[in-house]
Amino acid sequence: MAQEGGKRQLEARETRRRLFAAASALFARQGYHETTIDQIVRQAGVAKGTFFLHFATKEAVVTELVGHQTRAALRARAEAL
């Protein structure tokens, strides 16, 4: 039973990662406003409802993306100093 829970958590993390990667690529290629949730889920290979299990809105993906970029910039700055 405990293994099943661990497997589900890994699958959920992988699904979230795929959604995030798909959204990031689409935002970079065609811009935030031109990207739809339908396009994101199609590229990630998941159902639309799955998107909403991981992100409340498209804006939530952007918030996470900005957080990733900010942390990367701070790490780069610390390494440069």
A tleap script that builds the chain and sets N, CA, C and O, in Angstrom:
source leaprc.protein.ff14SB
mol = sequence {
  NMET ALA GLN GLU GLY GLY LYS ARG GLN LEU
  GLU ALA ARG GLU THR ARG ARG ARG LEU PHE
  ALA ALA ALA SER ALA LEU PHE ALA ARG GLN
  GLY TYR HIE GLU THR THR ILE ASP GLN ILE
  VAL ARG GLN ALA GLY VAL ALA LYS GLY THR
  PHE PHE LEU HIE PHE ALA THR LYS GLU ALA
  VAL VAL THR GLU LEU VAL GLY HIE GLN THR
  ARG ALA ALA LEU ARG ALA ARG ALA GLU ALA
  CLEU
}
set mol.1.N position { 0.816 -1.199 0.000 }
set mol.1.CA position { 0.000 0.000 0.000 }
set mol.1.C position { 0.859 1.262 0.000 }
set mol.1.O position { 0.595 2.190 -0.764 }
set mol.2.N position { 1.883 1.303 0.849 }
set mol.2.CA position { 2.741 2.483 0.919 }
set mol.2.C position { 3.447 2.712 -0.415 }
set mol.2.O position { 3.663 3.854 -0.821 }
set mol.3.N position { 3.805 1.620 -1.093 }
set mol.3.CA position { 4.456 1.758 -2.394 }
set mol.3.C position { 3.533 2.404 -3.410 }
set mol.3.O position { 3.972 3.207 -4.232 }
set mol.4.N position { 2.250 2.054 -3.357 }
set mol.4.CA position { 1.290 2.645 -4.288 }
set mol.4.C position { 1.218 4.154 -4.109 }
set mol.4.O position { 1.177 4.900 -5.088 }
set mol.5.N position { 1.203 4.601 -2.864 }
set mol.5.CA position { 1.161 6.042 -2.594 }
set mol.5.C position { 2.402 6.738 -3.114 }
set mol.5.O position { 2.321 7.838 -3.662 }
set mol.6.N position { 3.553 6.100 -2.944 }
set mol.6.CA position { 4.799 6.667 -3.443 }
set mol.6.C position { 4.814 6.732 -4.957 }
set mol.6.O position { 5.289 7.704 -5.544 }
set mol.7.N position { 4.287 5.681 -5.591 }
set mol.7.CA position { 4.220 5.657 -7.049 }
set mol.7.C position { 3.284 6.747 -7.562 }
set mol.7.O position { 3.587 7.418 -8.549 }
set mol.8.N position { 2.164 6.920 -6.901 }
set mol.8.CA position { 1.210 7.967 -7.313 }
set mol.8.C position { 1.832 9.352 -7.176 }
set mol.8.O position { 1.638 10.216 -8.031 }
set mol.9.N position { 2.579 9.555 -6.095 }
set mol.9.CA position { 3.234 10.855 -5.901 }
set mol.9.C position { 4.250 11.120 -7.004 }
set mol.9.O position { 4.345 12.235 -7.517 }
set mol.10.N position { 5.016 10.080 -7.367 }
set mol.10.CA position { 5.982 10.237 -8.457 }
set mol.10.C position { 5.281 10.551 -9.773 }
set mol.10.O position { 5.722 11.417 -10.528 }
set mol.11.N position { 4.188 9.843 -10.043 }
set mol.11.CA position { 3.431 10.089 -11.269 }
set mol.11.C position { 2.840 11.499 -11.275 }
set mol.11.O position { 2.840 12.170 -12.307 }
set mol.12.N position { 2.341 11.943 -10.128 }
set mol.12.CA position { 1.772 13.289 -10.032 }
set mol.12.C position { 2.845 14.344 -10.260 }
set mol.12.O position { 2.603 15.336 -10.948 }
set mol.13.N position { 4.026 14.138 -9.691 }
set mol.13.CA position { 5.130 15.092 -9.899 }
set mol.13.C position { 5.537 15.135 -11.364 }
set mol.13.O position { 5.807 16.206 -11.908 }
set mol.14.N position { 5.580 13.955 -12.009 }
set mol.14.CA position { 5.945 13.893 -13.422 }
set mol.14.C position { 4.888 14.583 -14.281 }
set mol.14.O position { 5.230 15.288 -15.230 }
set mol.15.N position { 3.631 14.393 -13.965 }
set mol.15.CA position { 2.559 15.052 -14.711 }
set mol.15.C position { 2.657 16.561 -14.551 }
set mol.15.O position { 2.536 17.297 -15.530 }
set mol.16.N position { 2.872 17.027 -13.335 }
set mol.16.CA position { 3.015 18.468 -13.083 }
set mol.16.C position { 4.224 19.016 -13.845 }
set mol.16.O position { 4.160 20.104 -14.418 }
set mol.17.N position { 5.319 18.260 -13.851 }
set mol.17.CA position { 6.524 18.688 -14.562 }
set mol.17.C position { 6.236 18.801 -16.061 }
set mol.17.O position { 6.664 19.760 -16.703 }
set mol.18.N position { 5.508 17.818 -16.627 }
set mol.18.CA position { 5.169 17.855 -18.051 }
set mol.18.C position { 4.277 19.047 -18.379 }
set mol.18.O position { 4.479 19.719 -19.390 }
set mol.19.N position { 3.299 19.303 -17.530 }
set mol.19.CA position { 2.426 20.464 -17.735 }
set mol.19.C position { 3.228 21.758 -17.683 }
set mol.19.O position { 3.051 22.639 -18.525 }
set mol.20.N position { 4.103 21.870 -16.701 }
set mol.20.CA position { 4.916 23.070 -16.542 }
set mol.20.C position { 5.839 23.263 -17.748 }
set mol.20.O position { 5.971 24.370 -18.269 }
set mol.21.N position { 6.473 22.175 -18.181 }
set mol.21.CA position { 7.380 22.250 -19.329 }
set mol.21.C position { 6.619 22.631 -20.602 }
set mol.21.O position { 7.092 23.450 -21.389 }
set mol.22.N position { 5.452 22.039 -20.798 }
set mol.22.CA position { 4.650 22.359 -21.979 }
set mol.22.C position { 4.230 23.822 -21.961 }
set mol.22.O position { 4.343 24.518 -22.970 }
set mol.23.N position { 3.748 24.284 -20.823 }
set mol.23.CA position { 3.320 25.682 -20.716 }
set mol.23.C position { 4.490 26.627 -20.939 }
set mol.23.O position { 4.359 27.616 -21.661 }
set mol.24.N position { 5.623 26.339 -20.334 }
set mol.24.CA position { 6.807 27.194 -20.486 }
set mol.24.C position { 7.229 27.294 -21.944 }
set mol.24.O position { 7.530 28.381 -22.439 }
set mol.25.N position { 7.250 26.148 -22.634 }
set mol.25.CA position { 7.645 26.145 -24.042 }
set mol.25.C position { 6.653 26.934 -24.890 }
set mol.25.O position { 7.051 27.702 -25.767 }
set mol.26.N position { 5.383 26.748 -24.631 }
set mol.26.CA position { 4.360 27.472 -25.395 }
set mol.26.C position { 4.413 28.965 -25.112 }
set mol.26.O position { 4.286 29.770 -26.035 }
set mol.27.N position { 4.597 29.349 -23.853 }
set mol.27.CA position { 4.706 30.775 -23.519 }
set mol.27.C position { 5.887 31.394 -24.253 }
set mol.27.O position { 5.789 32.500 -24.785 }
set mol.28.N position { 7.005 30.672 -24.277 }
set mol.28.CA position { 8.207 31.202 -24.935 }
set mol.28.C position { 8.002 31.326 -26.443 }
set mol.28.O position { 8.467 32.283 -27.062 }
set mol.29.N position { 7.307 30.357 -27.029 }
set mol.29.CA position { 7.135 30.328 -28.473 }
set mol.29.C position { 6.058 31.296 -28.964 }
set mol.29.O position { 6.253 31.977 -29.971 }
set mol.30.N position { 4.921 31.362 -28.260 }
set mol.30.CA position { 3.813 32.150 -28.809 }
set mol.30.C position { 3.269 33.194 -27.852 }
set mol.30.O position { 2.330 33.913 -28.195 }
set mol.31.N position { 3.835 33.292 -26.671 }
set mol.31.CA position { 3.403 34.298 -25.711 }
set mol.31.C position { 2.312 33.789 -24.784 }
set mol.31.O position { 1.589 32.842 -25.096 }
set mol.32.N position { 2.218 34.434 -23.659 }
set mol.32.CA position { 1.252 34.040 -22.628 }
set mol.32.C position { -0.184 34.140 -23.131 }
set mol.32.O position { -0.956 33.188 -23.015 }
set mol.33.N position { -0.538 35.289 -23.685 }
set mol.33.CA position { -1.932 35.535 -24.065 }
set mol.33.C position { -2.401 34.628 -25.203 }
set mol.33.O position { -3.586 34.307 -25.287 }
set mol.34.N position { -1.501 34.223 -26.060 }
set mol.34.CA position { -1.866 33.366 -27.188 }
set mol.34.C position { -1.906 31.887 -26.809 }
set mol.34.O position { -2.411 31.067 -27.575 }
set mol.35.N position { -1.385 31.543 -25.647 }
set mol.35.CA position { -1.350 30.152 -25.203 }
set mol.35.C position { -2.629 29.820 -24.452 }
set mol.35.O position { -3.048 30.558 -23.560 }
set mol.36.N position { -3.236 28.715 -24.817 }
set mol.36.CA position { -4.455 28.278 -24.137 }
set mol.36.C position { -4.167 27.039 -23.284 }
set mol.36.O position { -3.195 26.318 -23.507 }
set mol.37.N position { -5.024 26.825 -22.325 }
set mol.37.CA position { -4.902 25.624 -21.502 }
set mol.37.C position { -5.070 24.389 -22.372 }
set mol.37.O position { -4.403 23.381 -22.137 }
set mol.38.N position { -5.938 24.443 -23.364 }
set mol.38.CA position { -6.101 23.311 -24.282 }
set mol.38.C position { -4.783 22.972 -24.981 }
set mol.38.O position { -4.447 21.797 -25.130 }
set mol.39.N position { -4.043 23.981 -25.404 }
set mol.39.CA position { -2.753 23.737 -26.042 }
set mol.39.C position { -1.756 23.119 -25.052 }
set mol.39.O position { -1.001 22.211 -25.399 }
set mol.40.N position { -1.769 23.620 -23.836 }
set mol.40.CA position { -0.850 23.108 -22.811 }
set mol.40.C position { -1.108 21.629 -22.555 }
set mol.40.O position { -0.178 20.822 -22.561 }
set mol.41.N position { -2.372 21.273 -22.331 }
set mol.41.CA position { -2.667 19.872 -22.017 }
set mol.41.C position { -2.413 18.969 -23.218 }
set mol.41.O position { -1.986 17.826 -23.055 }
set mol.42.N position { -2.668 19.466 -24.409 }
set mol.42.CA position { -2.397 18.671 -25.616 }
set mol.42.C position { -0.907 18.369 -25.710 }
set mol.42.O position { -0.512 17.230 -25.963 }
set mol.43.N position { -0.081 19.394 -25.506 }
set mol.43.CA position { 1.370 19.202 -25.592 }
set mol.43.C position { 1.876 18.306 -24.457 }
set mol.43.O position { 2.807 17.526 -24.655 }
set mol.44.N position { 1.277 18.409 -23.286 }
set mol.44.CA position { 1.692 17.591 -22.140 }
set mol.44.C position { 1.141 16.172 -22.223 }
set mol.44.O position { 1.625 15.275 -21.532 }
set mol.45.N position { 0.136 15.967 -23.059 }
set mol.45.CA position { -0.451 14.644 -23.208 }
set mol.45.C position { -1.339 14.222 -22.058 }
set mol.45.O position { -1.363 13.053 -21.673 }
set mol.46.N position { -2.073 15.187 -21.508 }
set mol.46.CA position { -2.981 14.886 -20.392 }
set mol.46.C position { -4.351 15.490 -20.666 }
set mol.46.O position { -4.511 16.305 -21.573 }
set mol.47.N position { -5.334 15.084 -19.876 }
set mol.47.CA position { -6.688 15.627 -19.997 }
set mol.47.C position { -6.750 17.021 -19.372 }
set mol.47.O position { -5.951 17.360 -18.500 }
set mol.48.N position { -7.694 17.807 -19.825 }
set mol.48.CA position { -7.833 19.181 -19.329 }
set mol.48.C position { -8.075 19.211 -17.823 }
set mol.48.O position { -7.531 20.072 -17.131 }
set mol.49.N position { -8.871 18.296 -17.310 }
set mol.49.CA position { -9.116 18.253 -15.870 }
set mol.49.C position { -7.846 18.035 -15.071 }
set mol.49.O position { -7.725 18.510 -13.942 }
set mol.50.N position { -6.901 17.318 -15.655 }
set mol.50.CA position { -5.624 17.067 -14.977 }
set mol.50.C position { -4.875 18.371 -14.754 }
set mol.50.O position { -4.220 18.550 -13.727 }
set mol.51.N position { -4.974 19.281 -15.718 }
set mol.51.CA position { -4.329 20.591 -15.545 }
set mol.51.C position { -4.785 21.228 -14.241 }
set mol.51.O position { -3.976 21.728 -13.459 }
set mol.52.N position { -6.098 21.202 -14.022 }
set mol.52.CA position { -6.661 21.887 -12.859 }
set mol.52.C position { -6.408 21.153 -11.544 }
set mol.52.O position { -6.609 21.725 -10.472 }
set mol.53.N position { -5.979 19.919 -11.609 }
set mol.53.CA position { -5.532 19.228 -10.388 }
set mol.53.C position { -4.183 19.777 -9.929 }
set mol.53.O position { -3.851 19.728 -8.745 }
set mol.54.N position { -3.414 20.299 -10.879 }
set mol.54.CA position { -2.058 20.760 -10.584 }
set mol.54.C position { -1.923 22.282 -10.527 }
set mol.54.O position { -1.097 22.805 -9.778 }
set mol.55.N position { -2.721 22.984 -11.307 }
set mol.55.CA position { -2.652 24.449 -11.357 }
set mol.55.C position { -4.078 24.992 -11.363 }
set mol.55.O position { -4.917 24.522 -12.131 }
set mol.56.N position { -4.351 25.959 -10.527 }
set mol.56.CA position { -5.697 26.528 -10.451 }
set mol.56.C position { -6.053 27.307 -11.717 }
set mol.56.O position { -7.205 27.322 -12.150 }
set mol.57.N position { -5.035 27.957 -12.305 }
set mol.57.CA position { -5.249 28.801 -13.474 }
set mol.57.C position { -3.979 28.810 -14.318 }
set mol.57.O position { -2.935 28.312 -13.896 }
set mol.58.N position { -4.082 29.373 -15.498 }
set mol.58.CA position { -2.897 29.572 -16.339 }
set mol.58.C position { -1.933 30.540 -15.643 }
set mol.58.O position { -0.715 30.407 -15.760 }
set mol.59.N position { -2.489 31.504 -14.927 }
set mol.59.CA position { -1.669 32.469 -14.194 }
set mol.59.C position { -0.809 31.777 -13.127 }
set mol.59.O position { 0.303 32.217 -12.837 }
set mol.60.N position { -1.329 30.703 -12.553 }
set mol.60.CA position { -0.565 29.962 -11.534 }
set mol.60.C position { 0.692 29.353 -12.134 }
set mol.60.O position { 1.713 29.250 -11.454 }
set mol.61.N position { 0.634 28.953 -13.390 }
set mol.61.CA position { 1.822 28.422 -14.059 }
set mol.61.C position { 2.853 29.533 -14.213 }
set mol.61.O position { 4.043 29.317 -13.984 }
set mol.62.N position { 2.400 30.710 -14.596 }
set mol.62.CA position { 3.312 31.844 -14.763 }
set mol.62.C position { 3.952 32.213 -13.433 }
set mol.62.O position { 5.146 32.507 -13.380 }
set mol.63.N position { 3.179 32.200 -12.373 }
set mol.63.CA position { 3.723 32.508 -11.047 }
set mol.63.C position { 4.840 31.527 -10.696 }
set mol.63.O position { 5.886 31.928 -10.186 }
set mol.64.N position { 4.616 30.253 -10.968 }
set mol.64.CA position { 5.657 29.257 -10.695 }
set mol.64.C position { 6.868 29.466 -11.600 }
set mol.64.O position { 8.008 29.325 -11.158 }
set mol.65.N position { 6.623 29.800 -12.857 }
set mol.65.CA position { 7.710 30.061 -13.794 }
set mol.65.C position { 8.565 31.234 -13.326 }
set mol.65.O position { 9.793 31.161 -13.370 }
set mol.66.N position { 7.942 32.294 -12.887 }
set mol.66.CA position { 8.677 33.456 -12.383 }
set mol.66.C position { 9.495 33.060 -11.150 }
set mol.66.O position { 10.634 33.500 -10.992 }
set mol.67.N position { 8.923 32.243 -10.292 }
set mol.67.CA position { 9.665 31.761 -9.124 }
set mol.67.C position { 10.899 30.978 -9.518 }
set mol.67.O position { 11.965 31.175 -8.935 }
set mol.68.N position { 10.779 30.096 -10.492 }
set mol.68.CA position { 11.926 29.315 -10.983 }
set mol.68.C position { 13.002 30.245 -11.530 }
set mol.68.O position { 14.185 30.090 -11.224 }
set mol.69.N position { 12.582 31.210 -12.341 }
set mol.69.CA position { 13.536 32.130 -12.952 }
set mol.69.C position { 14.228 33.005 -11.904 }
set mol.69.O position { 15.424 33.279 -12.003 }
set mol.70.N position { 13.474 33.431 -10.916 }
set mol.70.CA position { 14.053 34.256 -9.851 }
set mol.70.C position { 15.093 33.468 -9.063 }
set mol.70.O position { 16.182 33.972 -8.789 }
set mol.71.N position { 14.756 32.223 -8.697 }
set mol.71.CA position { 15.720 31.391 -7.960 }
set mol.71.C position { 16.971 31.125 -8.790 }
set mol.71.O position { 18.079 31.131 -8.253 }
set mol.72.N position { 16.810 30.892 -10.088 }
set mol.72.CA position { 17.961 30.655 -10.962 }
set mol.72.C position { 18.838 31.906 -11.041 }
set mol.72.O position { 20.064 31.806 -11.019 }
set mol.73.N position { 18.221 33.065 -11.131 }
set mol.73.CA position { 18.981 34.316 -11.185 }
set mol.73.C position { 19.724 34.560 -9.875 }
set mol.73.O position { 20.868 35.014 -9.880 }
set mol.74.N position { 19.072 34.259 -8.759 }
set mol.74.CA position { 19.736 34.444 -7.463 }
set mol.74.C position { 20.916 33.488 -7.297 }
set mol.74.O position { 21.956 33.870 -6.761 }
set mol.75.N position { 20.754 32.234 -7.761 }
set mol.75.CA position { 21.863 31.270 -7.703 }
set mol.75.C position { 23.025 31.746 -8.576 }
set mol.75.O position { 24.183 31.675 -8.165 }
set mol.76.N position { 22.717 32.226 -9.773 }
set mol.76.CA position { 23.759 32.706 -10.687 }
set mol.76.C position { 24.485 33.906 -10.078 }
set mol.76.O position { 25.705 34.026 -10.185 }
set mol.77.N position { 23.733 34.772 -9.453 }
set mol.77.CA position { 24.333 35.963 -8.819 }
set mol.77.C position { 25.252 35.542 -7.676 }
set mol.77.O position { 26.366 36.049 -7.544 }
set mol.78.N position { 24.769 34.601 -6.843 }
set mol.78.CA position { 25.593 34.143 -5.715 }
set mol.78.C position { 26.867 33.471 -6.204 }
set mol.78.O position { 27.925 33.651 -5.601 }
set mol.79.N position { 26.790 32.703 -7.280 }
set mol.79.CA position { 27.983 32.038 -7.826 }
set mol.79.C position { 28.954 33.061 -8.399 }
set mol.79.O position { 30.169 32.878 -8.319 }
set mol.80.N position { 28.424 34.140 -8.978 }
set mol.80.CA position { 29.281 35.163 -9.575 }
set mol.80.C position { 30.003 35.977 -8.502 }
set mol.80.O position { 31.093 36.498 -8.736 }
set mol.81.N position { 29.389 36.081 -7.333 }
set mol.81.CA position { 30.003 36.841 -6.247 }
set mol.81.C position { 30.943 35.947 -5.530 }
set mol.81.O position { 31.584 36.370 -4.567 }
savepdb mol mol.pdb
quit
